Amino acid sequence: MTTTIVCKIGGSVIDGINPTIIDDIKNLRAQGTRVVLVHGGGDQVTSVAEKMGKKQQFITSPEGIKSRYTDKETAEIFAMVMSVMLAKQIAQTLQKKGINAVTLTGIDGMLLSAERKKKLIIVDDRKRKMVIDGGYTGKISHVNTSFLDTLLAAGYVPIVSPVAASEEFDLLNVDGDRACSHVAGALKSDAAIFLTDTEGLILDDSVVHSLTTVQAREAVPKIGPGMNQKVLAAVEAVEMGAMKSVISSGLRENPLQNALSDNGTVISK
């Protein structure tokens, strides 16, 4: 039976990740494993936007999840940086190593369809709740798995940027970790892997090695910003159909193989 893994990386396949990930991808594909990469790159988006004179605004949900407020201009910059600058650099790195890759956004083949958020509930600095316009932020509603299956069957490594298409075909900013969870769940993947700069979820100064989805959801209020969002995405991947999620270090040698050996935090049913 064919194995499928979906891996979330940062804005680069090299920066912040051990370069032996390339060997992992090559070895996994040689064994017949299908590999999908989903990338982030929020810091790069912020840097480019501010160089262009577009100051970035960040908001916090009542659950403590921090995100970028995305108006139309920011959405255009977000799509440009993610799908052109970053995705093409990742593809270039893989191609140089003999790995045939293709870059995709949600609008390509309607890979990621999303519902545009009409309103957002946020909390201000005084923890007061406010309702604001949803801007160009989306919640993924559908993944075109047949399109991905076609590319994977042809031997490609899809590189997915977290840019989705709305019902009106607008480009929407979607969270990279959530994009990974939706792709992994829709493909019924064997593993959704979230590579980070830590060994996994750390609570009370030690790595939590395994959690059920219920336990992970209960732990979210105790988890700091950034990691809380990753844990929620890891839970959702399993709830949507992935066999397991692994939050693991991208700094270790052979980070994909390391994660597939359950080194890190494993979340399962």
Backbone as CSV, one residue per row, in Angstrom:
resi,resn,N_x,N_y,N_z,CA_x,CA_y,CA_z,C_x,C_y,C_z
1,MET,0.846,-1.199,0.000,0.000,0.000,0.000,0.884,1.253,0.000
2,THR,0.520,2.232,-0.829,1.321,3.449,-0.951,1.219,4.295,0.310
3,THR,2.361,4.796,0.762,2.417,5.672,1.932,2.425,7.124,1.469
4,THR,1.689,7.959,2.178,1.639,9.396,1.867,1.962,10.190,3.113
5,ILE,2.880,11.145,2.983,3.140,12.061,4.094,3.002,13.500,3.601
6,VAL,2.498,14.346,4.469,2.374,15.774,4.180,3.187,16.499,5.238
7,CYS,4.122,17.323,4.811,5.046,17.970,5.748,4.951,19.481,5.650
8,LYS,4.794,20.118,6.786,4.784,21.585,6.867,6.180,22.072,7.232
9,ILE,6.726,22.922,6.358,8.028,23.534,6.615,7.829,25.044,6.720
10,GLY,8.903,25.760,7.022,8.812,27.215,7.092,8.839,27.810,5.692
11,GLY,9.413,28.986,5.566,9.446,29.649,4.269,10.543,29.170,3.355
12,SER,11.340,28.226,3.806,12.443,27.710,2.995,12.685,26.257,3.357
13,VAL,13.158,25.497,2.379,13.477,24.096,2.645,14.874,23.972,3.255
14,ILE,15.598,25.087,3.306,16.955,25.078,3.858,17.032,25.893,5.149
15,ASP,16.621,27.159,5.126,16.732,28.011,6.309,15.916,27.447,7.459
16,GLY,16.595,27.193,8.582,15.900,26.711,9.766,15.593,25.229,9.749
17,ILE,15.984,24.529,8.686,15.759,23.087,8.609,17.069,22.424,8.222
18,ASN,17.368,21.303,8.859,18.594,20.574,8.527,18.565,20.195,7.037
19,PRO,19.640,20.515,6.294,19.643,20.253,4.848,19.492,18.784,4.462
20,THR,19.676,17.871,5.439,19.492,16.446,5.133,18.027,16.097,4.874
21,ILE,17.128,17.084,5.010,15.735,16.836,4.635,15.650,16.478,3.152
22,ILE,16.576,17.005,2.358,16.596,16.680,0.926,16.846,15.186,0.740
23,ASP,17.799,14.639,1.495,18.077,13.198,1.432,16.849,12.407,1.862
24,ASP,16.154,12.905,2.885,14.935,12.234,3.357,13.904,12.142,2.239
25,ILE,13.686,13.261,1.569,12.682,13.288,0.500,13.070,12.321,-0.612
26,LYS,14.348,12.345,-0.990,14.806,11.441,-2.061,14.638,9.978,-1.652
27,ASN,15.028,9.655,-0.434,14.943,8.263,0.034,13.490,7.803,0.160
28,LEU,12.643,8.661,0.683,11.231,8.303,0.827,10.587,8.056,-0.540
29,ARG,10.894,8.913,-1.487,10.315,8.738,-2.818,10.846,7.472,-3.500
30,ALA,12.123,7.152,-3.234,12.693,5.920,-3.789,11.991,4.680,-3.236
31,GLN,11.448,4.821,-2.023,10.718,3.711,-1.397,9.245,3.690,-1.815
32,GLY,8.857,4.628,-2.668,7.471,4.681,-3.131,6.559,5.569,-2.311
33,THR,7.121,6.313,-1.350,6.307,7.197,-0.515,5.990,8.493,-1.260
34,ARG,4.746,8.897,-1.197,4.321,10.153,-1.804,4.538,11.278,-0.789
35,VAL,5.187,12.363,-1.229,5.531,13.466,-0.333,4.908,14.760,-0.848
36,VAL,4.188,15.445,0.037,3.655,16.775,-0.249,4.258,17.742,0.758
37,LEU,4.751,18.876,0.285,5.269,19.911,1.172,4.305,21.090,1.202
38,VAL,4.022,21.572,2.386,3.251,22.799,2.570,4.175,23.779,3.276
39,HIS,4.305,24.981,2.751,5.267,25.905,3.359,4.595,27.123,3.964
40,GLY,5.306,27.737,4.900,4.884,28.995,5.496,5.753,30.117,4.957
41,GLY,5.972,31.120,5.808,6.821,32.237,5.389,6.302,33.582,5.839
42,GLY,5.617,33.589,6.976,5.032,34.836,7.473,6.051,35.938,7.702
43,ASP,7.218,35.592,8.212,8.244,36.610,8.472,8.692,37.269,7.174
44,GLN,8.835,36.465,6.122,9.243,37.015,4.829,8.174,37.930,4.257
45,VAL,6.897,37.556,4.447,5.796,38.408,3.984,5.855,39.757,4.698
46,THR,6.046,39.726,6.005,6.114,40.959,6.789,7.257,41.841,6.317
47,SER,8.428,41.240,6.099,9.605,41.990,5.671,9.382,42.669,4.324
48,VAL,8.858,41.919,3.355,8.634,42.484,2.018,7.560,43.559,2.068
49,ALA,6.462,43.289,2.780,5.361,44.253,2.864,5.838,45.577,3.446
50,GLU,6.620,45.511,4.505,7.056,46.745,5.149,8.091,47.483,4.307
51,LYS,8.886,46.739,3.519,9.798,47.401,2.570,9.006,48.128,1.489
52,MET,7.815,47.624,1.200,6.940,48.257,0.201,6.089,49.362,0.817
53,GLY,6.280,49.603,2.110,5.539,50.667,2.777,4.182,50.257,3.302
54,LYS,3.924,48.952,3.326,2.643,48.454,3.821,2.850,47.876,5.210
55,LYS,2.504,48.659,6.232,2.692,48.190,7.608,1.737,47.042,7.892
56,GLN,2.244,46.009,8.553,1.442,44.826,8.837,0.799,44.913,10.211
57,GLN,-0.450,44.472,10.269,-1.213,44.494,11.515,-1.500,43.059,11.945
58,PHE,-1.276,42.780,13.217,-1.528,41.441,13.742,-2.629,41.504,14.796
59,ILE,-3.475,40.476,14.772,-4.625,40.429,15.670,-4.592,39.136,16.471
60,THR,-5.332,39.111,17.582,-5.369,37.930,18.445,-6.814,37.514,18.668
61,SER,-7.079,36.219,18.491,-8.429,35.694,18.702,-8.670,35.494,20.197
62,PRO,-9.933,35.315,20.606,-10.214,35.058,22.028,-9.507,33.813,22.557
63,GLU,-9.175,32.864,21.643,-8.460,31.644,22.051,-6.959,31.857,22.169
64,GLY,-6.496,33.080,21.859,-5.072,33.382,21.974,-4.278,33.113,20.712
65,ILE,-4.958,32.862,19.583,-4.273,32.603,18.322,-3.971,33.926,17.638
66,LYS,-2.682,34.151,17.347,-2.258,35.392,16.699,-2.224,35.191,15.196
67,SER,-2.701,36.192,14.442,-2.685,36.074,12.986,-2.533,37.453,12.347
68,ARG,-2.251,37.442,11.061,-2.081,38.675,10.301,-3.452,39.193,9.846
69,TYR,-3.705,40.478,10.027,-4.929,41.028,9.451,-4.659,41.289,7.974
70,THR,-5.512,40.735,7.117,-5.251,40.758,5.678,-6.303,41.561,4.935
71,ASP,-5.934,42.804,4.566,-6.793,43.563,3.666,-6.410,43.200,2.232
72,LYS,-7.028,43.826,1.235,-6.799,43.431,-0.158,-5.344,43.599,-0.574
73,GLU,-4.727,44.727,-0.223,-3.336,44.970,-0.608,-2.407,43.952,0.060
74,THR,-2.666,43.677,1.331,-1.843,42.682,2.034,-2.026,41.303,1.404
75,ALA,-3.261,40.971,0.992,-3.515,39.681,0.355,-2.696,39.535,-0.925
76,GLU,-2.593,40.614,-1.677,-1.821,40.579,-2.922,-0.332,40.392,-2.639
77,ILE,0.162,41.081,-1.624,1.574,40.926,-1.252,1.828,39.518,-0.711
78,PHE,0.900,39.041,0.113,1.001,37.698,0.697,1.104,36.650,-0.414
79,ALA,0.200,36.735,-1.402,0.198,35.765,-2.493,1.489,35.846,-3.305
80,MET,1.957,37.059,-3.544,3.191,37.234,-4.320,4.392,36.610,-3.606
81,VAL,4.555,36.921,-2.332,5.716,36.418,-1.595,5.651,34.900,-1.439
82,MET,4.476,34.398,-1.070,4.335,32.962,-0.839,4.503,32.149,-2.117
83,SER,3.751,32.512,-3.143,3.679,31.648,-4.324,4.753,31.907,-5.369
84,VAL,5.370,33.068,-5.318,6.422,33.370,-6.292,7.800,33.301,-5.633
85,MET,8.047,34.178,-4.687,9.379,34.226,-4.086,9.741,32.930,-3.358
86,LEU,8.879,32.513,-2.416,9.249,31.395,-1.544,9.055,30.034,-2.201
87,ALA,7.883,29.807,-2.784,7.608,28.501,-3.389,8.608,28.183,-4.491
88,LYS,8.945,29.185,-5.307,9.879,28.935,-6.415,11.285,28.655,-5.895
89,GLN,11.660,29.303,-4.796,12.979,29.017,-4.201,13.045,27.581,-3.687
90,ILE,11.945,27.116,-3.078,11.902,25.740,-2.575,11.982,24.767,-3.750
91,ALA,11.209,25.050,-4.805,11.236,24.188,-5.992,12.628,24.166,-6.612
92,GLN,13.258,25.314,-6.670,14.609,25.405,-7.242,15.589,24.536,-6.448
93,THR,15.481,24.589,-5.118,16.354,23.780,-4.264,16.151,22.286,-4.531
94,LEU,14.893,21.863,-4.645,14.605,20.450,-4.891,15.052,20.030,-6.286
95,GLN,14.797,20.877,-7.271,15.176,20.525,-8.651,16.689,20.341,-8.780
96,LYS,17.445,21.192,-8.095,18.915,21.086,-8.142,19.388,19.740,-7.617
97,LYS,18.597,19.125,-6.750,18.951,17.835,-6.164,18.265,16.668,-6.872
98,GLY,17.682,16.955,-8.035,17.083,15.883,-8.822,15.693,15.467,-8.377
99,ILE,15.012,16.331,-7.615,13.652,16.026,-7.157,12.682,16.879,-7.952
100,ASN,11.848,16.250,-8.749,10.928,16.984,-9.608,9.787,17.568,-8.779
101,ALA,9.700,18.896,-8.767,8.727,19.568,-7.898,7.849,20.502,-8.708
102,VAL,6.644,20.756,-8.190,5.726,21.700,-8.825,5.096,22.560,-7.742
103,THR,5.009,23.864,-8.001,4.467,24.786,-7.000,3.001,25.073,-7.284
104,LEU,2.214,25.187,-6.209,0.769,25.342,-6.335,0.225,26.322,-5.302
105,THR,-0.781,27.082,-5.710,-1.598,27.821,-4.747,-2.994,27.220,-4.797
106,GLY,-3.874,27.727,-3.963,-5.233,27.205,-3.936,-6.004,27.450,-5.215
107,ILE,-5.668,28.511,-5.954,-6.389,28.824,-7.181,-5.998,27.881,-8.315
108,ASP,-4.818,27.263,-8.242,-4.350,26.347,-9.283,-5.126,25.038,-9.196
109,GLY,-5.939,24.766,-10.228,-6.759,23.560,-10.203,-7.766,23.574,-9.065
110,MET,-8.033,24.777,-8.524,-8.895,24.921,-7.343,-8.460,23.930,-6.262
111,LEU,-7.160,23.918,-6.016,-6.593,22.995,-5.038,-7.151,23.224,-3.639
112,LEU,-7.194,24.495,-3.220,-7.707,24.832,-1.887,-8.851,25.828,-2.028
113,SER,-10.053,25.375,-1.756,-11.203,26.277,-1.731,-11.427,26.714,-0.288
114,ALA,-11.816,27.965,-0.110,-12.005,28.467,1.252,-13.190,29.412,1.328
115,GLU,-13.782,29.461,2.492,-14.844,30.422,2.760,-14.208,31.686,3.334
116,ARG,-14.505,32.780,2.680,-13.961,34.049,3.165,-14.626,34.406,4.484
117,LYS,-13.818,34.737,5.469,-14.358,35.084,6.781,-14.960,36.495,6.720
118,LYS,-16.267,36.568,6.955,-16.952,37.862,6.854,-16.639,38.761,8.055
119,LYS,-16.573,38.162,9.229,-16.268,38.907,10.452,-15.231,38.140,11.260
120,LEU,-14.442,38.875,12.021,-13.469,38.272,12.930,-13.718,38.805,14.332
121,ILE,-13.696,37.912,15.316,-13.770,38.330,16.718,-12.344,38.353,17.249
122,ILE,-11.937,39.502,17.746,-10.577,39.644,18.256,-10.627,40.214,19.665
123,VAL,-9.488,40.170,20.336,-9.374,40.823,21.644,-8.308,41.906,21.543
124,ASP,-8.568,43.037,22.202,-7.593,44.125,22.173,-6.594,43.966,23.317
125,ASP,-5.759,44.974,23.490,-4.718,44.900,24.526,-5.282,44.784,25.935
126,ARG,-6.543,45.207,26.095,-7.175,45.131,27.420,-8.058,43.881,27.550
127,LYS,-7.897,42.959,26.578,-8.642,41.688,26.572,-10.135,41.878,26.320
128,ARG,-10.487,43.008,25.702,-11.885,43.249,25.359,-12.158,42.674,23.974
129,LYS,-13.309,42.019,23.810,-13.664,41.439,22.525,-14.199,42.510,21.579
130,MET,-13.815,42.370,20.310,-14.269,43.300,19.278,-14.598,42.492,18.031
131,VAL,-15.507,42.994,17.218,-15.832,42.368,15.937,-15.348,43.292,14.825
132,ILE,-14.553,42.743,13.911,-14.033,43.542,12.804,-14.326,42.826,11.483
133,ASP,-14.179,43.539,10.381,-14.369,42.944,9.060,-13.342,41.830,8.844
134,GLY,-13.757,40.753,8.174,-12.894,39.599,8.000,-11.757,39.775,7.011
135,GLY,-11.848,40.808,6.152,-10.785,41.036,5.186,-10.649,39.881,4.205
136,TYR,-9.407,39.569,3.857,-9.136,38.518,2.874,-8.461,37.330,3.550
137,THR,-9.124,36.851,4.588,-8.681,35.671,5.316,-9.714,34.577,5.096
138,GLY,-9.243,33.328,4.947,-10.173,32.255,4.646,-10.065,31.050,5.551
139,LYS,-11.135,30.280,5.561,-11.176,28.990,6.246,-11.362,27.920,5.183
140,ILE,-10.401,27.012,5.062,-10.413,26.011,3.994,-11.644,25.118,4.120
141,SER,-12.336,24.944,2.992,-13.550,24.119,2.972,-13.407,22.878,2.102
142,HIS,-12.440,22.874,1.164,-12.295,21.727,0.263,-10.875,21.663,-0.280
143,VAL,-10.374,20.433,-0.411,-9.065,20.171,-1.025,-9.293,19.293,-2.256
144,ASN,-8.760,19.704,-3.393,-8.906,18.934,-4.631,-7.885,17.795,-4.622
145,THR,-8.232,16.701,-3.980,-7.293,15.586,-3.836,-7.029,14.875,-5.159
146,SER,-7.994,14.873,-6.077,-7.764,14.194,-7.357,-6.654,14.889,-8.133
147,PHE,-6.574,16.215,-8.022,-5.504,16.981,-8.660,-4.155,16.599,-8.044
148,LEU,-4.109,16.554,-6.716,-2.867,16.158,-6.044,-2.489,14.719,-6.400
149,ASP,-3.469,13.826,-6.421,-3.199,12.423,-6.762,-2.594,12.302,-8.154
150,THR,-3.076,13.103,-9.092,-2.549,13.079,-10.460,-1.083,13.491,-10.482
151,LEU,-0.758,14.555,-9.766,0.627,15.032,-9.716,1.534,14.032,-9.008
152,LEU,1.057,13.475,-7.909,1.852,12.498,-7.160,2.085,11.239,-7.990
153,ALA,1.078,10.804,-8.714,1.212,9.610,-9.565,2.215,9.849,-10.685
154,ALA,2.352,11.107,-11.112,3.296,11.444,-12.178,4.719,11.651,-11.650
155,GLY,4.888,11.509,-10.337,6.226,11.582,-9.760,6.657,12.936,-9.245
156,TYR,5.719,13.870,-9.150,6.064,15.199,-8.658,5.955,15.291,-7.137
157,VAL,6.727,16.223,-6.563,6.548,16.630,-5.171,5.804,17.964,-5.209
158,PRO,4.516,17.988,-4.867,3.785,19.256,-4.842,4.263,20.135,-3.687
159,ILE,4.456,21.416,-3.986,4.808,22.409,-2.973,3.626,23.358,-2.881
160,VAL,2.913,23.314,-1.772,1.660,24.048,-1.635,1.861,25.322,-0.815
161,SER,1.507,26.459,-1.418,1.536,27.737,-0.709,0.196,27.949,-0.011
162,PRO,0.190,28.577,1.168,-1.059,28.760,1.919,-1.900,29.927,1.404
163,VAL,-2.271,29.821,0.133,-3.108,30.818,-0.518,-4.303,30.064,-1.091
164,ALA,-5.501,30.362,-0.623,-6.697,29.638,-1.060,-7.559,30.510,-1.971
165,ALA,-8.529,29.870,-2.630,-9.454,30.583,-3.508,-10.821,30.674,-2.848
166,SER,-11.392,31.868,-2.830,-12.717,32.061,-2.240,-13.805,31.651,-3.228
167,GLU,-15.045,31.732,-2.761,-16.188,31.428,-3.635,-16.229,32.377,-4.827
168,GLU,-15.687,33.602,-4.659,-15.658,34.587,-5.749,-14.305,34.580,-6.470
169,PHE,-13.454,33.565,-6.140,-12.135,33.396,-6.746,-11.136,34.480,-6.341
170,ASP,-11.378,35.110,-5.198,-10.369,35.990,-4.610,-9.281,35.125,-3.982
171,LEU,-8.064,35.655,-3.906,-6.984,34.958,-3.229,-7.046,35.285,-1.738
172,LEU,-7.071,34.249,-0.916,-7.208,34.428,0.522,-5.988,33.915,1.265
173,ASN,-5.636,34.623,2.320,-4.593,34.187,3.239,-5.173,33.084,4.132
174,VAL,-4.549,31.902,4.095,-4.927,30.850,5.042,-3.679,30.450,5.826
175,ASP,-3.878,30.015,7.036,-2.755,29.626,7.893,-2.024,28.413,7.309
176,GLY,-0.691,28.466,7.289,0.100,27.380,6.713,-0.064,26.058,7.440
177,ASP,-0.130,26.105,8.773,-0.316,24.866,9.535,-1.689,24.262,9.234
178,ARG,-2.716,25.122,9.124,-4.057,24.646,8.809,-4.113,24.103,7.382
179,ALA,-3.377,24.723,6.463,-3.324,24.204,5.092,-2.743,22.795,5.098
180,CYS,-1.701,22.592,5.894,-1.094,21.261,6.015,-2.100,20.271,6.574
181,SER,-2.824,20.663,7.611,-3.767,19.727,8.236,-4.880,19.346,7.279
182,HIS,-5.379,20.307,6.507,-6.455,20.014,5.558,-5.968,19.112,4.428
183,VAL,-4.774,19.378,3.911,-4.231,18.534,2.837,-3.982,17.124,3.361
184,ALA,-3.364,17.030,4.538,-3.066,15.715,5.121,-4.340,14.940,5.411
185,GLY,-5.338,15.626,5.954,-6.593,14.957,6.260,-7.328,14.503,5.017
186,ALA,-7.376,15.367,4.003,-8.092,15.034,2.773,-7.445,13.871,2.030
187,LEU,-6.111,13.798,2.077,-5.398,12.706,1.416,-5.389,11.420,2.245
188,LYS,-5.951,11.487,3.464,-5.903,10.352,4.395,-4.446,9.892,4.559
189,SER,-3.584,10.859,4.777,-2.149,10.590,4.813,-1.753,9.726,6.006
190,ASP,-0.630,9.063,5.861,-0.103,8.239,6.953,0.461,9.112,8.066
191,ALA,0.920,10.307,7.698,1.453,11.215,8.717,1.386,12.654,8.231
192,ALA,0.981,13.549,9.135,1.104,14.989,8.930,2.254,15.426,9.826
193,ILE,3.291,15.959,9.227,4.490,16.308,9.984,4.643,17.827,10.034
194,PHE,4.817,18.360,11.242,4.986,19.799,11.439,6.398,20.023,11.993
195,LEU,7.301,20.498,11.149,8.681,20.709,11.586,8.812,22.076,12.244
196,THR,9.476,22.105,13.393,9.604,23.326,14.185,11.057,23.495,14.636
197,ASP,11.289,24.532,15.448,12.631,24.739,15.999,12.753,24.185,17.414
198,THR,11.788,23.355,17.822,11.869,22.683,19.121,11.726,21.171,18.905
199,GLU,11.938,20.408,19.952,11.859,18.946,19.845,10.424,18.439,19.775
200,GLY,9.477,19.341,19.985,8.063,18.973,19.990,7.327,19.905,20.922
201,LEU,6.178,19.495,21.381,5.419,20.279,22.354,6.076,20.120,23.718
202,ILE,6.441,21.245,24.321,7.103,21.223,25.625,6.152,21.784,26.675
203,LEU,5.834,20.960,27.666,5.035,21.378,28.808,5.767,20.991,30.079
204,ASP,5.792,21.882,31.052,6.496,21.630,32.321,7.948,21.225,32.059
205,ASP,8.578,21.925,31.102,10.017,21.768,30.799,10.398,20.417,30.204
206,SER,9.448,19.677,29.706,9.803,18.414,29.056,8.916,18.178,27.843
207,VAL,9.454,17.417,26.884,8.715,17.138,25.653,7.586,16.158,25.940
208,VAL,6.400,16.483,25.463,5.264,15.565,25.564,5.349,14.627,24.368
209,HIS,5.549,13.344,24.603,5.824,12.420,23.504,4.581,11.922,22.786
210,SER,3.450,11.839,23.472,2.241,11.382,22.785,1.002,11.944,23.454
211,LEU,0.020,12.235,22.629,-1.260,12.756,23.102,-2.366,12.227,22.206
212,THR,-3.520,12.014,22.771,-4.689,11.766,21.940,-5.186,13.131,21.466
213,THR,-6.074,13.133,20.481,-6.617,14.403,20.010,-7.374,15.127,21.133
214,VAL,-8.064,14.367,21.977,-8.806,14.966,23.099,-7.841,15.610,24.088
215,GLN,-6.782,14.888,24.438,-5.791,15.421,25.377,-5.114,16.670,24.817
216,ALA,-4.829,16.646,23.526,-4.154,17.788,22.896,-5.046,19.029,22.924
217,ARG,-6.329,18.852,22.628,-7.246,19.998,22.682,-7.337,20.559,24.104
218,GLU,-7.363,19.660,25.085,-7.436,20.110,26.478,-6.174,20.862,26.894
219,ALA,-5.044,20.535,26.254,-3.769,21.161,26.623,-3.574,22.535,25.989
220,VAL,-4.340,22.852,24.941,-4.119,24.086,24.176,-4.072,25.352,25.046
221,PRO,-4.973,25.538,26.035,-4.897,26.762,26.844,-3.580,26.930,27.605
222,LYS,-2.864,25.823,27.818,-1.596,25.917,28.553,-0.404,26.166,27.639
223,ILE,-0.647,26.179,26.327,0.445,26.260,25.349,0.612,27.696,24.873
224,GLY,1.850,28.106,24.689,2.148,29.477,24.296,1.804,29.780,22.844
225,PRO,1.820,31.081,22.497,1.509,31.521,21.140,2.425,30.856,20.106
226,GLY,1.885,30.533,18.956,2.669,29.877,17.915,2.494,28.379,17.979
227,MET,2.933,27.793,19.077,2.806,26.344,19.233,1.346,25.945,19.431
228,ASN,0.548,26.806,20.061,-0.863,26.462,20.256,-1.565,26.265,18.902
229,GLN,-1.222,27.100,17.949,-1.816,27.000,16.617,-1.362,25.721,15.919
230,LYS,-0.093,25.368,16.114,0.450,24.152,15.496,-0.211,22.909,16.083
231,VAL,-0.416,22.910,17.382,-1.073,21.760,18.027,-2.507,21.615,17.530
232,LEU,-3.227,22.717,17.415,-4.594,22.647,16.895,-4.620,22.100,15.476
233,ALA,-3.676,22.544,14.651,-3.607,22.040,13.277,-3.292,20.553,13.268
234,ALA,-2.387,20.119,14.140,-2.026,18.703,14.217,-3.227,17.859,14.632
235,VAL,-4.011,18.373,15.563,-5.232,17.676,15.997,-6.215,17.576,14.836
236,GLU,-6.419,18.680,14.149,-7.387,18.710,13.055,-6.996,17.766,11.922
237,ALA,-5.687,17.633,11.665,-5.238,16.713,10.613,-5.724,15.297,10.906
238,VAL,-5.595,14.873,12.161,-6.036,13.533,12.555,-7.557,13.438,12.506
239,GLU,-8.231,14.460,13.014,-9.699,14.447,12.999,-10.257,14.404,11.580
240,MET,-9.506,14.950,10.628,-9.976,14.979,9.248,-9.536,13.764,8.428
241,GLY,-8.720,12.880,9.015,-8.403,11.660,8.282,-6.971,11.191,8.257
242,ALA,-6.019,12.007,8.718,-4.626,11.547,8.777,-4.475,10.503,9.878
243,MET,-3.563,9.546,9.680,-3.353,8.500,10.680,-2.766,9.070,11.973
244,LYS,-1.841,10.017,11.817,-1.223,10.633,12.987,-0.609,11.959,12.570
245,SER,-0.327,12.801,13.548,0.434,14.027,13.348,1.668,13.961,14.231
246,VAL,2.755,14.509,13.732,3.991,14.555,14.517,4.538,15.978,14.481
247,ILE,4.708,16.557,15.655,5.375,17.855,15.782,6.803,17.549,16.210
248,SER,7.760,17.913,15.368,9.122,17.440,15.574,10.139,18.502,15.160
249,SER,11.367,18.310,15.558,12.426,19.266,15.257,12.863,19.204,13.795
250,GLY,12.899,20.372,13.166,13.443,20.454,11.818,14.939,20.661,11.830
251,LEU,15.525,20.814,13.031,16.957,21.086,13.148,17.791,19.808,13.223
252,ARG,17.143,18.712,13.582,17.870,17.445,13.691,18.263,16.916,12.316
253,GLU,19.296,16.077,12.298,19.686,15.432,11.046,18.553,14.512,10.591
254,ASN,18.334,14.479,9.276,17.243,13.692,8.683,15.923,13.942,9.415
255,PRO,15.444,15.195,9.370,14.266,15.561,10.165,12.993,14.806,9.800
256,LEU,12.803,14.469,8.522,11.601,13.722,8.151,11.645,12.300,8.696
257,GLN,12.770,11.635,8.521,12.902,10.277,9.055,12.804,10.290,10.569
258,ASN,13.369,11.324,11.176,13.294,11.467,12.631,11.839,11.564,13.085
259,ALA,11.049,12.385,12.393,9.637,12.544,12.745,8.861,11.259,12.498
260,LEU,9.170,10.576,11.391,8.456,9.326,11.074,8.792,8.201,12.052
261,SER,9.906,8.381,12.790,10.254,7.440,13.864,9.608,7.838,15.177
262,ASP,8.682,8.794,15.100,7.905,9.267,16.263,8.753,9.987,17.294
263,ASN,9.826,10.642,16.825,10.623,11.486,17.715,10.022,12.884,17.718
264,GLY,9.439,13.264,18.802,8.735,14.536,18.915,7.445,14.292,19.663
265,THR,6.424,15.056,19.315,5.109,14.870,19.913,4.175,14.225,18.886
266,VAL,3.694,13.050,19.184,2.796,12.320,18.286,1.358,12.499,18.776
267,ILE,0.502,12.953,17.880,-0.917,13.121,18.212,-1.716,12.146,17.347
268,SER,-2.532,11.333,17.984,-3.326,10.322,17.261,-4.674,10.150,17.960
269,LYS,-5.538,9.367,17.373,-6.846,9.117,17.976,-6.739,8.295,19.240
